[in-house]
Amino acid sequence: MRNGLPSGEQLEIAAGAQRAVVVEVGAGLRSYTVGGRDVVDGYGADEMASAGRGQVLIPWPNRIGDGTYEFGGTSHHLPLSEPEARNAIHGLVRWVSWSVVERDGDRVVLEHTLHPQPGYPFSLALTIEYALTDEGLRVTSSATNVGDRPCPYGSGQHPYVTLGAESVDTLELRAPGQTVLHVDDRGLPTGAVPVEGTEFDFREPKAIGETKLDNAFTDLERGDDGRARVELRDPDGGSALTFWQDESYGYLQLFTGDPLPSVGRRSLAVEPMTCAPNAFRSGEGLLVLEPGATATASWGIQA
């Protein structure tokens, strides 16, 4: 990078007690604090993003088994970015440079053109806006098909939220998913079941305890405003936060980071997704963007 930092240019925005840093590489969210307290479990300016922290997941979130899929009568083969599990994971824009197109004190907008490439021979014009508002952080991404044929599309993001506790075990979680997707040892869905009566039922607040989460949820309960909300509370410290996602996101991944030493249940990944894991193969929630069509989705955090 020109400034020598692994994540490139550091784009700080601020409003009142809120501070956020967005980075050039991947247009990811490196940090978000309120009153000097970390709300997302980020990483240092001198580090690469580890464990997917804050990264933008386009044109698919989560995994594509074997990196292969069929679309429009043609088979496509993506690089296996999770080689140990033989998956293509988390899209194609996490490690590319994005350009700043608008910047105010409390807001920044970046863009990137995803050109055709092996495995994804389609063209997308991408933008993402980070804004600090009276209700907290709001993130809005959009993708426009600038090619001459339909293309498959999904999006998501990978923030880890924190209340400063040493472990998520003691935190109380409320999550809106009425259906959970079980997965195999490669992280690929094997079936969907109601959460009722299972350890994955967080529709009413309860301690995370020893539950290991690396699952997508759907059939999300929503408020009158169409938002699905995740609430996290520290019963000891008294702090709390709310994560919300709009109706464009039909799926929600929760991940306690158990296999990753850099996370190790210290924070909780709350990942909004427009489609299910492996959607390029299953079609579950997959969007098909016609030429000229745009897909937009928003999520945010209130702390």
Secondary structure, DSSP 8 states (H G I E B T S, - for coil): -TTS-TT-SEEEEEETTEEEEEESBTT-EEEEEETTEESB----TTS---TTTTEEE-S--SEEETTEEEETTEEEE---SBGGGTEEES-S-TTSB-EEEEEETTEEEEEEEE--BTTB---EEEEEEEEEETTEEEEEEEEEE-SSS-EEE--EEE-EE--S-S-GGGSEEE--EEEEEEE-TTS-EEEEEE-TTSTT--SS-EE-TT---EEEEEEE---TTS-EEEEEE-TTT--EEEEEE-TT--EEEEE--TT-TTTTTSSEEEEEESS-TTHHHH-TT-EEE-TT-EEEEEEEEE-
